[in-house]
Amino acid sequence: MQLVEYVCPKCGGTFITRLQTYKKSPTKMCRSCAAREAHKTHGLSNHPLLRTWCSIKTRCTNSNHKSYHDYGERGISVCPEWMNNFSAFIAWAEQSGWYEGCGLSLDRIDNDGNYTPENCRWATWLEQNHNKRMNRNNTSGYTGVDRYLKGWRWQLQTLGKKFVRSGFATPEEAVAARNQFIKENGLPHALQEA
């Protein structure tokens, strides 16, 4: 066993250790400094995006979370780039238009997609409201279209107003009429293929 004496680059102290241990050490620090570095936090515990980052991870991974059935249980996950790297999440957020106090929140473009840089955006509450997935009790297969009396109806809500039209023979007719209403009124709702 060959011993070597070296100087820790962090604290400047001199230490003796085995040559093999020294060669394997990625940091070449003494044990005390290496331990402190390993337990060092990201230094961003007061960052306004920390709660958002923790929330997306928790609802996708913690089966005890109240929203897990809408996320993790459906197969929604957080990309590896963000999962363990808060700084990477912040960098993406700032690059994609987020700033403190902007009033925007994280939204997945494809509601069945994962939390990834390609599938996420910053959106207002109203934009997010128009990007909802289909209700669990939906029997038509189309967002905003459901059975009503002996036929079908469409409905949508925007700017505090609710619009409902009924009397359609098929769900496809209701979808076509809903799409037409959205186009005519320049609403931000997504159009659907019937």
BALOBA-1460 file (C-alpha; in Angstrom, 3 decimals):
// residues 194
<rec num="1" residu="m" x="0.000" y="0.000" z="0.000"/>
<rec num="2" residu="q" x="1.507" y="3.253" z="-1.180"/>
<rec num="3" residu="l" x="0.713" y="6.462" z="0.727"/>
<rec num="4" residu="v" x="0.746" y="9.936" z="-0.717"/>
<rec num="5" residu="e" x="0.630" y="13.382" z="0.911"/>
<rec num="6" residu="y" x="-1.469" y="16.026" z="-0.816"/>
<rec num="7" residu="v" x="-2.983" y="19.458" z="-0.274"/>
<rec num="8" residu="c" x="-6.765" y="19.792" z="-0.295"/>
<rec num="9" residu="p" x="-7.696" y="22.423" z="-2.915"/>
<rec num="10" residu="k" x="-10.707" y="23.523" z="-0.861"/>
<rec num="11" residu="c" x="-9.348" y="24.084" z="2.642"/>
<rec num="12" residu="g" x="-5.587" y="24.055" z="1.981"/>
<rec num="13" residu="g" x="-4.918" y="21.383" z="4.604"/>
<rec num="14" residu="t" x="-2.314" y="18.648" z="4.065"/>
<rec num="15" residu="f" x="-3.476" y="15.027" z="4.212"/>
<rec num="16" residu="i" x="-2.033" y="11.576" z="3.814"/>
<rec num="17" residu="t" x="-4.014" y="8.890" z="2.053"/>
<rec num="18" residu="r" x="-3.526" y="5.833" z="-0.125"/>
<rec num="19" residu="l" x="-2.422" y="6.563" z="-3.679"/>
<rec num="20" residu="q" x="-5.286" y="4.461" z="-5.039"/>
<rec num="21" residu="t" x="-7.844" y="6.506" z="-3.065"/>
<rec num="22" residu="y" x="-6.281" y="9.749" z="-4.278"/>
<rec num="23" residu="k" x="-6.399" y="8.633" z="-7.924"/>
<rec num="24" residu="k" x="-10.083" y="7.613" z="-7.672"/>
<rec num="25" residu="s" x="-11.170" y="10.867" z="-6.030"/>
<rec num="26" residu="p" x="-12.891" y="13.114" z="-8.626"/>
<rec num="27" residu="t" x="-12.419" y="16.267" z="-6.525"/>
<rec num="28" residu="k" x="-9.078" y="15.512" z="-4.824"/>
<rec num="29" residu="m" x="-10.528" y="17.098" z="-1.636"/>
<rec num="30" residu="c" x="-10.050" y="15.942" z="1.916"/>
<rec num="31" residu="r" x="-12.869" y="13.882" z="3.453"/>
<rec num="32" residu="s" x="-14.277" y="16.808" z="5.426"/>
<rec num="33" residu="c" x="-14.517" y="19.109" z="2.407"/>
<rec num="34" residu="a" x="-15.847" y="16.332" z="0.168"/>
<rec num="35" residu="a" x="-18.583" y="15.578" z="2.725"/>
<rec num="36" residu="r" x="-19.545" y="19.258" z="2.979"/>
<rec num="37" residu="e" x="-19.708" y="19.553" z="-0.814"/>
<rec num="38" residu="a" x="-21.861" y="16.425" z="-1.101"/>
<rec num="39" residu="h" x="-24.425" y="17.866" z="1.331"/>
<rec num="40" residu="k" x="-24.362" y="21.354" z="-0.112"/>
<rec num="41" residu="t" x="-27.748" y="22.488" z="-1.437"/>
<rec num="42" residu="h" x="-28.333" y="24.254" z="-4.742"/>
<rec num="43" residu="g" x="-28.502" y="27.584" z="-2.895"/>
<rec num="44" residu="l" x="-31.871" y="28.348" z="-4.460"/>
<rec num="45" residu="s" x="-34.210" y="27.465" z="-1.610"/>
<rec num="46" residu="n" x="-35.917" y="30.877" z="-1.814"/>
<rec num="47" residu="h" x="-36.335" y="30.871" z="-5.589"/>
<rec num="48" residu="p" x="-39.967" y="31.513" z="-6.652"/>
<rec num="49" residu="l" x="-39.923" y="28.502" z="-9.022"/>
<rec num="50" residu="l" x="-38.946" y="25.990" z="-6.326"/>
<rec num="51" residu="r" x="-42.563" y="25.268" z="-5.383"/>
<rec num="52" residu="t" x="-43.508" y="24.672" z="-9.047"/>
<rec num="53" residu="w" x="-40.543" y="22.335" z="-9.569"/>
<rec num="54" residu="c" x="-41.273" y="20.362" z="-6.386"/>
<rec num="55" residu="s" x="-44.984" y="20.148" z="-7.253"/>
<rec num="56" residu="i" x="-44.506" y="18.673" z="-10.710"/>
<rec num="57" residu="k" x="-42.094" y="16.080" z="-9.349"/>
<rec num="58" residu="t" x="-44.309" y="15.150" z="-6.391"/>
<rec num="59" residu="r" x="-47.580" y="14.724" z="-8.273"/>
<rec num="60" residu="c" x="-45.805" y="12.532" z="-10.840"/>
<rec num="61" residu="t" x="-43.937" y="10.310" z="-8.361"/>
<rec num="62" residu="n" x="-45.674" y="10.295" z="-4.968"/>
<rec num="63" residu="s" x="-48.682" y="7.944" z="-4.927"/>
<rec num="64" residu="n" x="-49.876" y="9.639" z="-1.699"/>
<rec num="65" residu="h" x="-50.186" y="13.056" z="-3.381"/>
<rec num="66" residu="k" x="-53.794" y="14.204" z="-3.876"/>
<rec num="67" residu="s" x="-53.247" y="14.726" z="-7.639"/>
<rec num="68" residu="y" x="-51.187" y="11.594" z="-8.307"/>
<rec num="69" residu="h" x="-54.117" y="9.860" z="-10.045"/>
<rec num="70" residu="d" x="-54.214" y="12.722" z="-12.599"/>
<rec num="71" residu="y" x="-50.465" y="12.627" z="-13.240"/>
<rec num="72" residu="g" x="-48.237" y="9.743" z="-12.134"/>
<rec num="73" residu="e" x="-50.992" y="7.156" z="-12.338"/>
<rec num="74" residu="r" x="-51.721" y="8.268" z="-15.919"/>
<rec num="75" residu="g" x="-48.049" y="7.801" z="-16.825"/>
<rec num="76" residu="i" x="-47.096" y="11.489" z="-16.762"/>
<rec num="77" residu="s" x="-43.452" y="11.911" z="-15.748"/>
<rec num="78" residu="v" x="-40.785" y="14.603" z="-15.439"/>
<rec num="79" residu="c" x="-37.892" y="14.471" z="-17.899"/>
<rec num="80" residu="p" x="-34.527" y="13.396" z="-16.419"/>
<rec num="81" residu="e" x="-33.060" y="16.820" z="-17.250"/>
<rec num="82" residu="w" x="-35.446" y="18.467" z="-14.753"/>
<rec num="83" residu="m" x="-36.058" y="15.645" z="-12.301"/>
<rec num="84" residu="n" x="-32.808" y="16.064" z="-10.384"/>
<rec num="85" residu="n" x="-31.623" y="19.471" z="-11.555"/>
<rec num="86" residu="f" x="-33.472" y="22.533" z="-10.341"/>
<rec num="87" residu="s" x="-30.953" y="24.815" z="-12.071"/>
<rec num="88" residu="a" x="-31.766" y="23.227" z="-15.457"/>
<rec num="89" residu="f" x="-35.471" y="23.835" z="-14.825"/>
<rec num="90" residu="i" x="-34.800" y="27.495" z="-13.946"/>
<rec num="91" residu="a" x="-32.651" y="27.966" z="-17.057"/>
<rec num="92" residu="w" x="-35.412" y="26.577" z="-19.281"/>
<rec num="93" residu="a" x="-38.066" y="28.671" z="-17.492"/>
<rec num="94" residu="e" x="-36.205" y="31.938" z="-17.956"/>
<rec num="95" residu="q" x="-35.341" y="31.101" z="-21.567"/>
<rec num="96" residu="s" x="-38.990" y="30.358" z="-22.347"/>
<rec num="97" residu="g" x="-40.444" y="33.616" z="-21.035"/>
<rec num="98" residu="w" x="-40.947" y="33.202" z="-17.291"/>
<rec num="99" residu="y" x="-39.963" y="35.987" z="-14.904"/>
<rec num="100" residu="e" x="-40.914" y="36.625" z="-11.286"/>
<rec num="101" residu="g" x="-44.283" y="38.299" z="-11.016"/>
<rec num="102" residu="c" x="-45.297" y="37.576" z="-14.629"/>
<rec num="103" residu="g" x="-48.498" y="35.837" z="-13.519"/>
<rec num="104" residu="l" x="-47.852" y="32.800" z="-15.689"/>
<rec num="105" residu="s" x="-47.817" y="29.164" z="-14.586"/>
<rec num="106" residu="l" x="-46.481" y="25.961" z="-16.075"/>
<rec num="107" residu="d" x="-48.736" y="24.258" z="-18.617"/>
<rec num="108" residu="r" x="-48.253" y="21.067" z="-20.620"/>
<rec num="109" residu="i" x="-49.164" y="21.619" z="-24.262"/>
<rec num="110" residu="d" x="-50.200" y="17.992" z="-24.694"/>
<rec num="111" residu="n" x="-52.128" y="17.013" z="-21.558"/>
<rec num="112" residu="d" x="-51.168" y="13.377" z="-22.062"/>
<rec num="113" residu="g" x="-47.489" y="14.274" z="-22.505"/>
<rec num="114" residu="n" x="-44.712" y="14.499" z="-19.941"/>
<rec num="115" residu="y" x="-43.090" y="17.486" z="-18.299"/>
<rec num="116" residu="t" x="-40.353" y="18.166" z="-20.869"/>
<rec num="117" residu="p" x="-38.947" y="21.382" z="-22.355"/>
<rec num="118" residu="e" x="-40.661" y="20.563" z="-25.654"/>
<rec num="119" residu="n" x="-44.100" y="19.937" z="-24.097"/>
<rec num="120" residu="c" x="-44.233" y="22.775" z="-21.561"/>
<rec num="121" residu="r" x="-44.973" y="26.464" z="-21.804"/>
<rec num="122" residu="w" x="-45.822" y="29.387" z="-19.525"/>
<rec num="123" residu="a" x="-49.503" y="30.254" z="-19.778"/>
<rec num="124" residu="t" x="-52.130" y="32.400" z="-18.136"/>
<rec num="125" residu="w" x="-54.918" y="30.793" z="-16.141"/>
<rec num="126" residu="l" x="-57.298" y="31.454" z="-19.040"/>
<rec num="127" residu="e" x="-54.987" y="29.746" z="-21.561"/>
<rec num="128" residu="q" x="-54.650" y="26.760" z="-19.255"/>
<rec num="129" residu="n" x="-58.400" y="26.591" z="-18.848"/>
<rec num="130" residu="h" x="-58.744" y="26.231" z="-22.634"/>
<rec num="131" residu="n" x="-56.167" y="23.438" z="-22.655"/>
<rec num="132" residu="k" x="-58.025" y="21.058" z="-20.342"/>
<rec num="133" residu="r" x="-58.271" y="17.376" z="-21.019"/>
<rec num="134" residu="m" x="-61.566" y="15.632" z="-21.456"/>
<rec num="135" residu="n" x="-63.764" y="15.113" z="-18.390"/>
<rec num="136" residu="r" x="-63.581" y="11.561" z="-16.984"/>
<rec num="137" residu="n" x="-67.347" y="11.134" z="-17.339"/>
<rec num="138" residu="n" x="-67.355" y="12.191" z="-20.988"/>
<rec num="139" residu="t" x="-69.203" y="9.694" z="-23.201"/>
<rec num="140" residu="s" x="-68.837" y="11.490" z="-26.549"/>
<rec num="141" residu="g" x="-65.078" y="11.226" z="-26.904"/>
<rec num="142" residu="y" x="-64.842" y="14.993" z="-27.515"/>
<rec num="143" residu="t" x="-63.958" y="17.768" z="-25.093"/>
<rec num="144" residu="g" x="-66.959" y="19.973" z="-24.301"/>
<rec num="145" residu="v" x="-69.503" y="17.665" z="-25.966"/>
<rec num="146" residu="d" x="-71.919" y="15.515" z="-23.985"/>
<rec num="147" residu="r" x="-75.304" y="13.822" z="-24.149"/>
<rec num="148" residu="y" x="-78.244" y="16.099" z="-23.409"/>
<rec num="149" residu="l" x="-81.858" y="14.948" z="-23.317"/>
<rec num="150" residu="k" x="-82.287" y="12.833" z="-26.484"/>
<rec num="151" residu="g" x="-79.413" y="14.413" z="-28.402"/>
<rec num="152" residu="w" x="-76.009" y="16.039" z="-27.935"/>
<rec num="153" residu="r" x="-74.805" y="19.468" z="-26.870"/>
<rec num="154" residu="w" x="-71.585" y="21.407" z="-26.826"/>
<rec num="155" residu="q" x="-70.403" y="23.856" z="-24.203"/>
<rec num="156" residu="l" x="-67.411" y="26.018" z="-23.467"/>
<rec num="157" residu="q" x="-66.484" y="28.644" z="-20.947"/>
<rec num="158" residu="t" x="-64.404" y="31.736" z="-21.600"/>
<rec num="159" residu="l" x="-63.933" y="35.126" z="-19.966"/>
<rec num="160" residu="g" x="-66.471" y="34.326" z="-17.266"/>
<rec num="161" residu="k" x="-69.210" y="33.375" z="-19.724"/>
<rec num="162" residu="k" x="-70.553" y="29.931" z="-20.454"/>
<rec num="163" residu="f" x="-71.842" y="29.088" z="-23.924"/>
<rec num="164" residu="v" x="-74.101" y="26.066" z="-24.489"/>
<rec num="165" residu="r" x="-75.865" y="24.890" z="-27.635"/>
<rec num="166" residu="s" x="-77.957" y="21.715" z="-27.792"/>
<rec num="167" residu="g" x="-80.157" y="19.755" z="-30.183"/>
<rec num="168" residu="f" x="-77.518" y="17.954" z="-32.227"/>
<rec num="169" residu="a" x="-78.221" y="14.456" z="-33.543"/>
<rec num="170" residu="t" x="-74.621" y="13.203" z="-33.236"/>
<rec num="171" residu="p" x="-71.544" y="14.176" z="-31.222"/>
<rec num="172" residu="e" x="-69.753" y="14.945" z="-34.508"/>
<rec num="173" residu="e" x="-72.405" y="17.561" z="-35.400"/>
<rec num="174" residu="a" x="-71.944" y="19.136" z="-31.973"/>
<rec num="175" residu="v" x="-68.145" y="19.219" z="-32.434"/>
<rec num="176" residu="a" x="-68.480" y="20.851" z="-35.859"/>
<rec num="177" residu="a" x="-70.837" y="23.499" z="-34.442"/>
<rec num="178" residu="r" x="-68.527" y="24.117" z="-31.463"/>
<rec num="179" residu="n" x="-65.522" y="24.507" z="-33.789"/>
<rec num="180" residu="q" x="-67.487" y="26.954" z="-35.931"/>
<rec num="181" residu="f" x="-68.433" y="29.029" z="-32.855"/>
<rec num="182" residu="i" x="-64.769" y="29.122" z="-31.756"/>
<rec num="183" residu="k" x="-63.618" y="30.284" z="-35.216"/>
<rec num="184" residu="e" x="-66.345" y="32.908" z="-35.621"/>
<rec num="185" residu="n" x="-65.619" y="34.439" z="-32.214"/>
<rec num="186" residu="g" x="-61.821" y="34.160" z="-32.365"/>
<rec num="187" residu="l" x="-61.669" y="32.166" z="-29.129"/>
<rec num="188" residu="p" x="-58.405" y="30.565" z="-27.930"/>
<rec num="189" residu="h" x="-59.981" y="27.117" z="-27.496"/>
<rec num="190" residu="a" x="-58.504" y="24.183" z="-29.390"/>
<rec num="191" residu="l" x="-60.406" y="22.950" z="-32.415"/>
<rec num="192" residu="q" x="-61.220" y="19.236" z="-32.568"/>
<rec num="193" residu="e" x="-61.425" y="16.817" z="-35.450"/>
<rec num="194" residu="a" x="-64.842" y="15.237" z="-35.733"/>
